[in-house]
Amino acid sequence: MSVEEVAAYLGVPKSTVYDRWKPWGLKGQKFGRNLRFRRRDVETWLDKHTV
């Protein structure tokens, strides 16, 4: 998933994803200048952090 897709999925601005993905412990991969996430990693992270 791209940063744009993750932001839309989580309902936050893109800037929040860029600023918070490491502190949140969200697994991501950089490919050149692009940051990508696996959908299953985002869903797993969200499941762990849902109240």
mmCIF entry with sequence, helices, sheets and N, C-alpha, C, O atoms, coordinates in Angstrom:
data_MODEL
# 
_entry.id   MODEL 
# 
_entity.id                         1 
_entity.type                       polymer 
_entity.pdbx_number_of_molecules   1 
# 
_entity_poly.entity_id                      1 
_entity_poly.type                           'polypeptide(L)' 
_entity_poly.nstd_linkage                   no 
_entity_poly.nstd_monomer                   no 
_entity_poly.pdbx_seq_one_letter_code       MSVEEVAAYLGVPKSTVYDRWKPWGLKGQKFGRNLRFRRRDVETWLDKHTV 
_entity_poly.pdbx_seq_one_letter_code_can   MSVEEVAAYLGVPKSTVYDRWKPWGLKGQKFGRNLRFRRRDVETWLDKHTV 
_entity_poly.pdbx_strand_id                 A 
# 
loop_
_entity_poly_seq.entity_id 
_entity_poly_seq.num 
_entity_poly_seq.mon_id 
_entity_poly_seq.hetero 
1 1  MET n 
1 2  SER n 
1 3  VAL n 
1 4  GLU n 
1 5  GLU n 
1 6  VAL n 
1 7  ALA n 
1 8  ALA n 
1 9  TYR n 
1 10 LEU n 
1 11 GLY n 
1 12 VAL n 
1 13 PRO n 
1 14 LYS n 
1 15 SER n 
1 16 THR n 
1 17 VAL n 
1 18 TYR n 
1 19 ASP n 
1 20 ARG n 
1 21 TRP n 
1 22 LYS n 
1 23 PRO n 
1 24 TRP n 
1 25 GLY n 
1 26 LEU n 
1 27 LYS n 
1 28 GLY n 
1 29 GLN n 
1 30 LYS n 
1 31 PHE n 
1 32 GLY n 
1 33 ARG n 
1 34 ASN n 
1 35 LEU n 
1 36 ARG n 
1 37 PHE n 
1 38 ARG n 
1 39 ARG n 
1 40 ARG n 
1 41 ASP n 
1 42 VAL n 
1 43 GLU n 
1 44 THR n 
1 45 TRP n 
1 46 LEU n 
1 47 ASP n 
1 48 LYS n 
1 49 HIS n 
1 50 THR n 
1 51 VAL n 
# 
_struct_asym.id          A 
_struct_asym.entity_id   1 
# 
loop_
_struct_conf.conf_type_id 
_struct_conf.id 
_struct_conf.pdbx_PDB_helix_id 
_struct_conf.beg_label_comp_id 
_struct_conf.beg_label_asym_id 
_struct_conf.beg_label_seq_id 
_struct_conf.pdbx_beg_PDB_ins_code 
_struct_conf.end_label_comp_id 
_struct_conf.end_label_asym_id 
_struct_conf.end_label_seq_id 
_struct_conf.pdbx_end_PDB_ins_code 
_struct_conf.beg_auth_comp_id 
_struct_conf.beg_auth_asym_id 
_struct_conf.beg_auth_seq_id 
_struct_conf.end_auth_comp_id 
_struct_conf.end_auth_asym_id 
_struct_conf.end_auth_seq_id 
_struct_conf.pdbx_PDB_helix_class 
_struct_conf.details 
_struct_conf.pdbx_PDB_helix_length 
HELX_P HELX_P1 AA1 VAL A 3  ? LEU A 10 ? VAL A 3  LEU A 10 1 ? 8  
HELX_P HELX_P2 AA2 LYS A 14 ? TRP A 24 ? LYS A 14 TRP A 24 1 ? 11 
HELX_P HELX_P3 AA3 ARG A 39 ? LYS A 48 ? ARG A 39 LYS A 48 1 ? 10 
# 
_struct_conf_type.id          HELX_P 
_struct_conf_type.criteria    ? 
_struct_conf_type.reference   ? 
# 
_struct_sheet.id               AA1 
_struct_sheet.type             ? 
_struct_sheet.number_strands   2 
_struct_sheet.details          ? 
# 
_struct_sheet_order.sheet_id     AA1 
_struct_sheet_order.range_id_1   1 
_struct_sheet_order.range_id_2   2 
_struct_sheet_order.offset       ? 
_struct_sheet_order.sense        anti-parallel 
# 
loop_
_struct_sheet_range.sheet_id 
_struct_sheet_range.id 
_struct_sheet_range.beg_label_comp_id 
_struct_sheet_range.beg_label_asym_id 
_struct_sheet_range.beg_label_seq_id 
_struct_sheet_range.pdbx_beg_PDB_ins_code 
_struct_sheet_range.end_label_comp_id 
_struct_sheet_range.end_label_asym_id 
_struct_sheet_range.end_label_seq_id 
_struct_sheet_range.pdbx_end_PDB_ins_code 
_struct_sheet_range.beg_auth_comp_id 
_struct_sheet_range.beg_auth_asym_id 
_struct_sheet_range.beg_auth_seq_id 
_struct_sheet_range.end_auth_comp_id 
_struct_sheet_range.end_auth_asym_id 
_struct_sheet_range.end_auth_seq_id 
AA1 1 GLN A 29 ? PHE A 31 ? GLN A 29 PHE A 31 
AA1 2 ASN A 34 ? ARG A 36 ? ASN A 34 ARG A 36 
# 
loop_
_atom_site.group_PDB 
_atom_site.id 
_atom_site.type_symbol 
_atom_site.label_atom_id 
_atom_site.label_alt_id 
_atom_site.label_comp_id 
_atom_site.label_asym_id 
_atom_site.label_entity_id 
_atom_site.label_seq_id 
_atom_site.pdbx_PDB_ins_code 
_atom_site.Cartn_x 
_atom_site.Cartn_y 
_atom_site.Cartn_z 
_atom_site.occupancy 
_atom_site.B_iso_or_equiv 
_atom_site.pdbx_formal_charge 
_atom_site.auth_seq_id 
_atom_site.auth_comp_id 
_atom_site.auth_asym_id 
_atom_site.auth_atom_id 
_atom_site.pdbx_PDB_model_num 
ATOM 1   N N  . MET A 1 1  ? 0.842   -1.169 0.000  1.00 0.00 ? 1  MET A N  1 
ATOM 2   C CA . MET A 1 1  ? 0.000   0.000  0.000  1.00 0.00 ? 1  MET A CA 1 
ATOM 3   C C  . MET A 1 1  ? 0.892   1.238  0.000  1.00 0.00 ? 1  MET A C  1 
ATOM 4   O O  . MET A 1 1  ? 1.950   1.253  0.628  1.00 0.00 ? 1  MET A O  1 
ATOM 5   N N  . SER A 1 2  ? 0.465   2.247  -0.691 1.00 0.00 ? 2  SER A N  1 
ATOM 6   C CA . SER A 1 2  ? 1.206   3.501  -0.699 1.00 0.00 ? 2  SER A CA 1 
ATOM 7   C C  . SER A 1 2  ? 0.842   4.309  0.550  1.00 0.00 ? 2  SER A C  1 
ATOM 8   O O  . SER A 1 2  ? -0.096  3.958  1.266  1.00 0.00 ? 2  SER A O  1 
ATOM 9   N N  . VAL A 1 3  ? 1.564   5.359  0.804  1.00 0.00 ? 3  VAL A N  1 
ATOM 10  C CA . VAL A 1 3  ? 1.268   6.242  1.928  1.00 0.00 ? 3  VAL A CA 1 
ATOM 11  C C  . VAL A 1 3  ? -0.145  6.815  1.777  1.00 0.00 ? 3  VAL A C  1 
ATOM 12  O O  . VAL A 1 3  ? -0.883  6.930  2.755  1.00 0.00 ? 3  VAL A O  1 
ATOM 13  N N  . GLU A 1 4  ? -0.504  7.166  0.563  1.00 0.00 ? 4  GLU A N  1 
ATOM 14  C CA . GLU A 1 4  ? -1.833  7.705  0.303  1.00 0.00 ? 4  GLU A CA 1 
ATOM 15  C C  . GLU A 1 4  ? -2.920  6.690  0.664  1.00 0.00 ? 4  GLU A C  1 
ATOM 16  O O  . GLU A 1 4  ? -3.937  7.046  1.261  1.00 0.00 ? 4  GLU A O  1 
ATOM 17  N N  . GLU A 1 5  ? -2.702  5.440  0.303  1.00 0.00 ? 5  GLU A N  1 
ATOM 18  C CA . GLU A 1 5  ? -3.677  4.387  0.596  1.00 0.00 ? 5  GLU A CA 1 
ATOM 19  C C  . GLU A 1 5  ? -3.775  4.126  2.098  1.00 0.00 ? 5  GLU A C  1 
ATOM 20  O O  . GLU A 1 5  ? -4.870  3.940  2.628  1.00 0.00 ? 5  GLU A O  1 
ATOM 21  N N  . VAL A 1 6  ? -2.642  4.114  2.776  1.00 0.00 ? 6  VAL A N  1 
ATOM 22  C CA . VAL A 1 6  ? -2.649  3.898  4.228  1.00 0.00 ? 6  VAL A CA 1 
ATOM 23  C C  . VAL A 1 6  ? -3.357  5.059  4.924  1.00 0.00 ? 6  VAL A C  1 
ATOM 24  O O  . VAL A 1 6  ? -4.155  4.844  5.837  1.00 0.00 ? 6  VAL A O  1 
ATOM 25  N N  . ALA A 1 7  ? -3.068  6.281  4.495  1.00 0.00 ? 7  ALA A N  1 
ATOM 26  C CA . ALA A 1 7  ? -3.714  7.453  5.083  1.00 0.00 ? 7  ALA A CA 1 
ATOM 27  C C  . ALA A 1 7  ? -5.232  7.376  4.909  1.00 0.00 ? 7  ALA A C  1 
ATOM 28  O O  . ALA A 1 7  ? -5.978  7.641  5.852  1.00 0.00 ? 7  ALA A O  1 
ATOM 29  N N  . ALA A 1 8  ? -5.684  7.021  3.729  1.00 0.00 ? 8  ALA A N  1 
ATOM 30  C CA . ALA A 1 8  ? -7.121  6.898  3.477  1.00 0.00 ? 8  ALA A CA 1 
ATOM 31  C C  . ALA A 1 8  ? -7.717  5.773  4.317  1.00 0.00 ? 8  ALA A C  1 
ATOM 32  O O  . ALA A 1 8  ? -8.808  5.925  4.865  1.00 0.00 ? 8  ALA A O  1 
ATOM 33  N N  . TYR A 1 9  ? -7.023  4.662  4.424  1.00 0.00 ? 9  TYR A N  1 
ATOM 34  C CA . TYR A 1 9  ? -7.486  3.507  5.187  1.00 0.00 ? 9  TYR A CA 1 
ATOM 35  C C  . TYR A 1 9  ? -7.638  3.843  6.666  1.00 0.00 ? 9  TYR A C  1 
ATOM 36  O O  . TYR A 1 9  ? -8.601  3.429  7.313  1.00 0.00 ? 9  TYR A O  1 
ATOM 37  N N  . LEU A 1 10 ? -6.668  4.605  7.197  1.00 0.00 ? 10 LEU A N  1 
ATOM 38  C CA . LEU A 1 10 ? -6.683  4.966  8.616  1.00 0.00 ? 10 LEU A CA 1 
ATOM 39  C C  . LEU A 1 10 ? -7.468  6.246  8.892  1.00 0.00 ? 10 LEU A C  1 
ATOM 40  O O  . LEU A 1 10 ? -7.785  6.546  10.044 1.00 0.00 ? 10 LEU A O  1 
ATOM 41  N N  . GLY A 1 11 ? -7.782  6.997  7.843  1.00 0.00 ? 11 GLY A N  1 
ATOM 42  C CA . GLY A 1 11 ? -8.523  8.235  8.016  1.00 0.00 ? 11 GLY A CA 1 
ATOM 43  C C  . GLY A 1 11 ? -7.694  9.362  8.602  1.00 0.00 ? 11 GLY A C  1 
ATOM 44  O O  . GLY A 1 11 ? -8.187  10.180 9.378  1.00 0.00 ? 11 GLY A O  1 
ATOM 45  N N  . VAL A 1 12 ? -6.417  9.392  8.216  1.00 0.00 ? 12 VAL A N  1 
ATOM 46  C CA . VAL A 1 12 ? -5.502  10.438 8.685  1.00 0.00 ? 12 VAL A CA 1 
ATOM 47  C C  . VAL A 1 12 ? -4.823  11.084 7.480  1.00 0.00 ? 12 VAL A C  1 
ATOM 48  O O  . VAL A 1 12 ? -4.818  10.507 6.393  1.00 0.00 ? 12 VAL A O  1 
ATOM 49  N N  . PRO A 1 13 ? -4.247  12.281 7.663  1.00 0.00 ? 13 PRO A N  1 
ATOM 50  C CA . PRO A 1 13 ? -3.510  12.900 6.555  1.00 0.00 ? 13 PRO A CA 1 
ATOM 51  C C  . PRO A 1 13 ? -2.234  12.122 6.207  1.00 0.00 ? 13 PRO A C  1 
ATOM 52  O O  . PRO A 1 13 ? -1.685  11.404 7.043  1.00 0.00 ? 13 PRO A O  1 
ATOM 53  N N  . LYS A 1 14 ? -1.779  12.276 4.973  1.00 0.00 ? 14 LYS A N  1 
ATOM 54  C CA . LYS A 1 14 ? -0.530  11.628 4.544  1.00 0.00 ? 14 LYS A CA 1 
ATOM 55  C C  . LYS A 1 14 ? 0.625   12.042 5.437  1.00 0.00 ? 14 LYS A C  1 
ATOM 56  O O  . LYS A 1 14 ? 1.479   11.219 5.767  1.00 0.00 ? 14 LYS A O  1 
ATOM 57  N N  . SER A 1 15 ? 0.662   13.300 5.830  1.00 0.00 ? 15 SER A N  1 
ATOM 58  C CA . SER A 1 15 ? 1.763   13.792 6.661  1.00 0.00 ? 15 SER A CA 1 
ATOM 59  C C  . SER A 1 15 ? 1.835   13.042 7.983  1.00 0.00 ? 15 SER A C  1 
ATOM 60  O O  . SER A 1 15 ? 2.927   12.830 8.511  1.00 0.00 ? 15 SER A O  1 
ATOM 61  N N  . THR A 1 16 ? 0.700   12.641 8.524  1.00 0.00 ? 16 THR A N  1 
ATOM 62  C CA . THR A 1 16 ? 0.687   11.865 9.770  1.00 0.00 ? 16 THR A CA 1 
ATOM 63  C C  . THR A 1 16 ? 1.337   10.504 9.552  1.00 0.00 ? 16 THR A C  1 
ATOM 64  O O  . THR A 1 16 ? 2.109   10.042 10.393 1.00 0.00 ? 16 THR A O  1 
ATOM 65  N N  . VAL A 1 17 ? 1.032   9.870  8.442  1.00 0.00 ? 17 VAL A N  1 
ATOM 66  C CA . VAL A 1 17 ? 1.642   8.559  8.155  1.00 0.00 ? 17 VAL A CA 1 
ATOM 67  C C  . VAL A 1 17 ? 3.154   8.715  8.028  1.00 0.00 ? 17 VAL A C  1 
ATOM 68  O O  . VAL A 1 17 ? 3.905   7.929  8.606  1.00 0.00 ? 17 VAL A O  1 
ATOM 69  N N  . TYR A 1 18 ? 3.613   9.724  7.276  1.00 0.00 ? 18 TYR A N  1 
ATOM 70  C CA . TYR A 1 18 ? 5.050   9.950  7.121  1.00 0.00 ? 18 TYR A CA 1 
ATOM 71  C C  . TYR A 1 18 ? 5.725   10.228 8.462  1.00 0.00 ? 18 TYR A C  1 
ATOM 72  O O  . TYR A 1 18 ? 6.826   9.738  8.712  1.00 0.00 ? 18 TYR A O  1 
ATOM 73  N N  . ASP A 1 19 ? 5.078   11.007 9.323  1.00 0.00 ? 19 ASP A N  1 
ATOM 74  C CA . ASP A 1 19 ? 5.677   11.404 10.597 1.00 0.00 ? 19 ASP A CA 1 
ATOM 75  C C  . ASP A 1 19 ? 5.615   10.318 11.659 1.00 0.00 ? 19 ASP A C  1 
ATOM 76  O O  . ASP A 1 19 ? 6.497   10.240 12.514 1.00 0.00 ? 19 ASP A O  1 
ATOM 77  N N  . ARG A 1 20 ? 4.584   9.476  11.617 1.00 0.00 ? 20 ARG A N  1 
ATOM 78  C CA . ARG A 1 20 ? 4.319   8.574  12.739 1.00 0.00 ? 20 ARG A CA 1 
ATOM 79  C C  . ARG A 1 20 ? 4.525   7.094  12.472 1.00 0.00 ? 20 ARG A C  1 
ATOM 80  O O  . ARG A 1 20 ? 4.404   6.303  13.408 1.00 0.00 ? 20 ARG A O  1 
ATOM 81  N N  . TRP A 1 21 ? 4.830   6.670  11.245 1.00 0.00 ? 21 TRP A N  1 
ATOM 82  C CA . TRP A 1 21 ? 4.883   5.235  10.976 1.00 0.00 ? 21 TRP A CA 1 
ATOM 83  C C  . TRP A 1 21 ? 5.948   4.540  11.810 1.00 0.00 ? 21 TRP A C  1 
ATOM 84  O O  . TRP A 1 21 ? 5.706   3.434  12.293 1.00 0.00 ? 21 TRP A O  1 
ATOM 85  N N  . LYS A 1 22 ? 7.107   5.139  11.997 1.00 0.00 ? 22 LYS A N  1 
ATOM 86  C CA . LYS A 1 22 ? 8.137   4.508  12.831 1.00 0.00 ? 22 LYS A CA 1 
ATOM 87  C C  . LYS A 1 22 ? 7.768   4.527  14.313 1.00 0.00 ? 22 LYS A C  1 
ATOM 88  O O  . LYS A 1 22 ? 7.836   3.484  14.962 1.00 0.00 ? 22 LYS A O  1 
ATOM 89  N N  . PRO A 1 23 ? 7.375   5.692  14.879 1.00 0.00 ? 23 PRO A N  1 
ATOM 90  C CA . PRO A 1 23 ? 6.972   5.682  16.291 1.00 0.00 ? 23 PRO A CA 1 
ATOM 91  C C  . PRO A 1 23 ? 5.794   4.751  16.586 1.00 0.00 ? 23 PRO A C  1 
ATOM 92  O O  . PRO A 1 23 ? 5.712   4.167  17.666 1.00 0.00 ? 23 PRO A O  1 
ATOM 93  N N  . TRP A 1 24 ? 4.883   4.619  15.615 1.00 0.00 ? 24 TRP A N  1 
ATOM 94  C CA . TRP A 1 24 ? 3.760   3.708  15.792 1.00 0.00 ? 24 TRP A CA 1 
ATOM 95  C C  . TRP A 1 24 ? 4.195   2.245  15.730 1.00 0.00 ? 24 TRP A C  1 
ATOM 96  O O  . TRP A 1 24 ? 3.453   1.367  16.171 1.00 0.00 ? 24 TRP A O  1 
ATOM 97  N N  . GLY A 1 25 ? 5.376   1.971  15.195 1.00 0.00 ? 25 GLY A N  1 
ATOM 98  C CA . GLY A 1 25 ? 5.822   0.595  15.026 1.00 0.00 ? 25 GLY A CA 1 
ATOM 99  C C  . GLY A 1 25 ? 5.215   -0.077 13.813 1.00 0.00 ? 25 GLY A C  1 
ATOM 100 O O  . GLY A 1 25 ? 5.175   -1.305 13.732 1.00 0.00 ? 25 GLY A O  1 
ATOM 101 N N  . LEU A 1 26 ? 4.745   0.720  12.871 1.00 0.00 ? 26 LEU A N  1 
ATOM 102 C CA . LEU A 1 26 ? 4.148   0.199  11.643 1.00 0.00 ? 26 LEU A CA 1 
ATOM 103 C C  . LEU A 1 26 ? 5.267   -0.216 10.691 1.00 0.00 ? 26 LEU A C  1 
ATOM 104 O O  . LEU A 1 26 ? 6.163   0.574  10.396 1.00 0.00 ? 26 LEU A O  1 
ATOM 105 N N  . LYS A 1 27 ? 5.210   -1.445 10.220 1.00 0.00 ? 27 LYS A N  1 
ATOM 106 C CA . LYS A 1 27 ? 6.258   -1.949 9.337  1.00 0.00 ? 27 LYS A CA 1 
ATOM 107 C C  . LYS A 1 27 ? 6.100   -1.365 7.943  1.00 0.00 ? 27 LYS A C  1 
ATOM 108 O O  . LYS A 1 27 ? 5.031   -1.449 7.338  1.00 0.00 ? 27 LYS A O  1 
ATOM 109 N N  . GLY A 1 28 ? 7.171   -0.777 7.441  1.00 0.00 ? 28 GLY A N  1 
ATOM 110 C CA . GLY A 1 28 ? 7.161   -0.201 6.106  1.00 0.00 ? 28 GLY A CA 1 
ATOM 111 C C  . GLY A 1 28 ? 8.482   -0.464 5.408  1.00 0.00 ? 28 GLY A C  1 
ATOM 112 O O  . GLY A 1 28 ? 9.485   -0.766 6.055  1.00 0.00 ? 28 GLY A O  1 
ATOM 113 N N  . GLN A 1 29 ? 8.484   -0.351 4.106  1.00 0.00 ? 29 GLN A N  1 
ATOM 114 C CA . GLN A 1 29 ? 9.678   -0.541 3.291  1.00 0.00 ? 29 GLN A CA 1 
ATOM 115 C C  . GLN A 1 29 ? 9.864   0.669  2.405  1.00 0.00 ? 29 GLN A C  1 
ATOM 116 O O  . GLN A 1 29 ? 8.912   1.166  1.802  1.00 0.00 ? 29 GLN A O  1 
ATOM 117 N N  . LYS A 1 30 ? 11.095  1.139  2.329  1.00 0.00 ? 30 LYS A N  1 
ATOM 118 C CA . LYS A 1 30 ? 11.403  2.228  1.413  1.00 0.00 ? 30 LYS A CA 1 
ATOM 119 C C  . LYS A 1 30 ? 11.966  1.638  0.128  1.00 0.00 ? 30 LYS A C  1 
ATOM 120 O O  . LYS A 1 30 ? 12.888  0.824  0.152  1.00 0.00 ? 30 LYS A O  1 
ATOM 121 N N  . PHE A 1 31 ? 11.404  2.057  -0.975 1.00 0.00 ? 31 PHE A N  1 
ATOM 122 C CA . PHE A 1 31 ? 11.881  1.675  -2.297 1.00 0.00 ? 31 PHE A CA 1 
ATOM 123 C C  . PHE A 1 31 ? 12.276  2.967  -2.992 1.00 0.00 ? 31 PHE A C  1 
ATOM 124 O O  . PHE A 1 31 ? 11.436  3.659  -3.568 1.00 0.00 ? 31 PHE A O  1 
ATOM 125 N N  . GLY A 1 32 ? 13.554  3.282  -2.933 1.00 0.00 ? 32 GLY A N  1 
ATOM 126 C CA . GLY A 1 32 ? 13.995  4.569  -3.446 1.00 0.00 ? 32 GLY A CA 1 
ATOM 127 C C  . GLY A 1 32 ? 13.393  5.659  -2.584 1.00 0.00 ? 32 GLY A C  1 
ATOM 128 O O  . GLY A 1 32 ? 13.634  5.716  -1.379 1.00 0.00 ? 32 GLY A O  1 
ATOM 129 N N  . ARG A 1 33 ? 12.609  6.523  -3.208 1.00 0.00 ? 33 ARG A N  1 
ATOM 130 C CA . ARG A 1 33 ? 11.956  7.601  -2.468 1.00 0.00 ? 33 ARG A CA 1 
ATOM 131 C C  . ARG A 1 33 ? 10.544  7.235  -2.029 1.00 0.00 ? 33 ARG A C  1 
ATOM 132 O O  . ARG A 1 33 ? 9.867   8.038  -1.386 1.00 0.00 ? 33 ARG A O  1 
ATOM 133 N N  . ASN A 1 34 ? 10.096  6.038  -2.369 1.00 0.00 ? 34 ASN A N  1 
ATOM 134 C CA . ASN A 1 34 ? 8.725   5.624  -2.071 1.00 0.00 ? 34 ASN A CA 1 
ATOM 135 C C  . ASN A 1 34 ? 8.670   4.778  -0.808 1.00 0.00 ? 34 ASN A C  1 
ATOM 136 O O  . ASN A 1 34 ? 9.536   3.934  -0.575 1.00 0.00 ? 34 ASN A O  1 
ATOM 137 N N  . LEU A 1 35 ? 7.667   5.007  -0.014 1.00 0.00 ? 35 LEU A N  1 
ATOM 138 C CA . LEU A 1 35 ? 7.419   4.241  1.197  1.00 0.00 ? 35 LEU A CA 1 
ATOM 139 C C  . LEU A 1 35 ? 6.191   3.382  0.944  1.00 0.00 ? 35 LEU A C  1 
ATOM 140 O O  . LEU A 1 35 ? 5.148   3.881  0.520  1.00 0.00 ? 35 LEU A O  1 
ATOM 141 N N  . ARG A 1 36 ? 6.320   2.098  1.205  1.00 0.00 ? 36 ARG A N  1 
ATOM 142 C CA . ARG A 1 36 ? 5.221   1.152  0.951  1.00 0.00 ? 36 ARG A CA 1 
ATOM 143 C C  . ARG A 1 36 ? 4.977   0.290  2.189  1.00 0.00 ? 36 ARG A C  1 
ATOM 144 O O  . ARG A 1 36 ? 5.875   0.048  2.996  1.00 0.00 ? 36 ARG A O  1 
ATOM 145 N N  . PHE A 1 37 ? 3.735   -0.161 2.308  1.00 0.00 ? 37 PHE A N  1 
ATOM 146 C CA . PHE A 1 37 ? 3.318   -0.996 3.429  1.00 0.00 ? 37 PHE A CA 1 
ATOM 147 C C  . PHE A 1 37 ? 2.555   -2.197 2.903  1.00 0.00 ? 37 PHE A C  1 
ATOM 148 O O  . PHE A 1 37 ? 1.860   -2.103 1.891  1.00 0.00 ? 37 PHE A O  1 
ATOM 149 N N  . ARG A 1 38 ? 2.683   -3.323 3.586  1.00 0.00 ? 38 ARG A N  1 
ATOM 150 C CA . ARG A 1 38 ? 1.870   -4.497 3.248  1.00 0.00 ? 38 ARG A CA 1 
ATOM 151 C C  . ARG A 1 38 ? 0.519   -4.332 3.930  1.00 0.00 ? 38 ARG A C  1 
ATOM 152 O O  . ARG A 1 38 ? 0.437   -3.941 5.095  1.00 0.00 ? 38 ARG A O  1 
ATOM 153 N N  . ARG A 1 39 ? -0.532  -4.636 3.187  1.00 0.00 ? 39 ARG A N  1 
ATOM 154 C CA . ARG A 1 39 ? -1.879  -4.500 3.739  1.00 0.00 ? 39 ARG A CA 1 
ATOM 155 C C  . ARG A 1 39 ? -2.026  -5.324 5.020  1.00 0.00 ? 39 ARG A C  1 
ATOM 156 O O  . ARG A 1 39 ? -2.619  -4.850 5.989  1.00 0.00 ? 39 ARG A O  1 
ATOM 157 N N  . ARG A 1 40 ? -1.504  -6.529 5.036  1.00 0.00 ? 40 ARG A N  1 
ATOM 158 C CA . ARG A 1 40 ? -1.659  -7.373 6.226  1.00 0.00 ? 40 ARG A CA 1 
ATOM 159 C C  . ARG A 1 40 ? -0.935  -6.779 7.430  1.00 0.00 ? 40 ARG A C  1 
ATOM 160 O O  . ARG A 1 40 ? -1.399  -6.939 8.559  1.00 0.00 ? 40 ARG A O  1 
ATOM 161 N N  . ASP A 1 41 ? 0.198   -6.094 7.215  1.00 0.00 ? 41 ASP A N  1 
ATOM 162 C CA . ASP A 1 41 ? 0.904   -5.445 8.320  1.00 0.00 ? 41 ASP A CA 1 
ATOM 163 C C  . ASP A 1 41 ? 0.097   -4.272 8.873  1.00 0.00 ? 41 ASP A C  1 
ATOM 164 O O  . ASP A 1 41 ? 0.043   -4.069 10.086 1.00 0.00 ? 41 ASP A O  1 
ATOM 165 N N  . VAL A 1 42 ? -0.527  -3.506 7.987  1.00 0.00 ? 42 VAL A N  1 
ATOM 166 C CA . VAL A 1 42 ? -1.359  -2.382 8.420  1.00 0.00 ? 42 VAL A CA 1 
ATOM 167 C C  . VAL A 1 42 ? -2.569  -2.909 9.192  1.00 0.00 ? 42 VAL A C  1 
ATOM 168 O O  . VAL A 1 42 ? -2.919  -2.361 10.237 1.00 0.00 ? 42 VAL A O  1 
ATOM 169 N N  . GLU A 1 43 ? -3.202  -3.956 8.692  1.00 0.00 ? 43 GLU A N  1 
ATOM 170 C CA . GLU A 1 43 ? -4.379  -4.521 9.363  1.00 0.00 ? 43 GLU A CA 1 
ATOM 171 C C  . GLU A 1 43 ? -4.006  -5.139 10.709 1.00 0.00 ? 43 GLU A C  1 
ATOM 172 O O  . GLU A 1 43 ? -4.751  -4.998 11.679 1.00 0.00 ? 43 GLU A O  1 
ATOM 173 N N  . THR A 1 44 ? -2.858  -5.825 10.781 1.00 0.00 ? 44 THR A N  1 
ATOM 174 C CA . THR A 1 44 ? -2.394  -6.394 12.045 1.00 0.00 ? 44 THR A CA 1 
ATOM 175 C C  . THR A 1 44 ? -2.113  -5.295 13.053 1.00 0.00 ? 44 THR A C  1 
ATOM 176 O O  . THR A 1 44 ? -2.506  -5.395 14.215 1.00 0.00 ? 44 THR A O  1 
ATOM 177 N N  . TRP A 1 45 ? -1.430  -4.242 12.606 1.00 0.00 ? 45 TRP A N  1 
ATOM 178 C CA . TRP A 1 45 ? -1.133  -3.119 13.481 1.00 0.00 ? 45 TRP A CA 1 
ATOM 179 C C  . TRP A 1 45 ? -2.415  -2.479 13.990 1.00 0.00 ? 45 TRP A C  1 
ATOM 180 O O  . TRP A 1 45 ? -2.531  -2.157 15.172 1.00 0.00 ? 45 TRP A O  1 
ATOM 181 N N  . LEU A 1 46 ? -3.374  -2.298 13.096 1.00 0.00 ? 46 LEU A N  1 
ATOM 182 C CA . LEU A 1 46 ? -4.636  -1.677 13.475 1.00 0.00 ? 46 LEU A CA 1 
ATOM 183 C C  . LEU A 1 46 ? -5.394  -2.551 14.475 1.00 0.00 ? 46 LEU A C  1 
ATOM 184 O O  . LEU A 1 46 ? -5.977  -2.028 15.424 1.00 0.00 ? 46 LEU A O  1 
ATOM 185 N N  . ASP A 1 47 ? -5.397  -3.857 14.283 1.00 0.00 ? 47 ASP A N  1 
ATOM 186 C CA . ASP A 1 47 ? -6.048  -4.765 15.215 1.00 0.00 ? 47 ASP A CA 1 
ATOM 187 C C  . ASP A 1 47 ? -5.442  -4.668 16.614 1.00 0.00 ? 47 ASP A C  1 
ATOM 188 O O  . ASP A 1 47 ? -6.163  -4.706 17.611 1.00 0.00 ? 47 ASP A O  1 
ATOM 189 N N  . LYS A 1 48 ? -4.124  -4.542 16.683 1.00 0.00 ? 48 LYS A N  1 
ATOM 190 C CA . LYS A 1 48 ? -3.439  -4.453 17.982 1.00 0.00 ? 48 LYS A CA 1 
ATOM 191 C C  . LYS A 1 48 ? -3.720  -3.125 18.687 1.00 0.00 ? 48 LYS A C  1 
ATOM 192 O O  . LYS A 1 48 ? -3.660  -3.051 19.915 1.00 0.00 ? 48 LYS A O  1 
ATOM 193 N N  . HIS A 1 49 ? -4.025  -2.079 17.917 1.00 0.00 ? 49 HIS A N  1 
ATOM 194 C CA . HIS A 1 49 ? -4.194  -0.745 18.492 1.00 0.00 ? 49 HIS A CA 1 
ATOM 195 C C  . HIS A 1 49 ? -5.629  -0.260 18.498 1.00 0.00 ? 49 HIS A C  1 
ATOM 196 O O  . HIS A 1 49 ? -5.881  0.929  18.689 1.00 0.00 ? 49 HIS A O  1 
ATOM 197 N N  . THR A 1 50 ? -6.568  -1.161 18.292 1.00 0.00 ? 50 THR A N  1 
ATOM 198 C CA . THR A 1 50 ? -7.977  -0.809 18.353 1.00 0.00 ? 50 THR A CA 1 
ATOM 199 C C  . THR A 1 50 ? -8.469  -1.067 19.756 1.00 0.00 ? 50 THR A C  1 
ATOM 200 O O  . THR A 1 50 ? -8.200  -2.117 20.340 1.00 0.00 ? 50 THR A O  1 
ATOM 201 N N  . VAL A 1 51 ? -9.185  -0.112 20.288 1.00 0.00 ? 51 VAL A N  1 
ATOM 202 C CA . VAL A 1 51 ? -9.679  -0.238 21.660 1.00 0.00 ? 51 VAL A CA 1 
ATOM 203 C C  . VAL A 1 51 ? -11.030 -0.908 21.669 1.00 0.00 ? 51 VAL A C  1 
ATOM 204 O O  . VAL A 1 51 ? -11.614 -1.105 22.734 1.00 0.00 ? 51 VAL A O  1 
# 
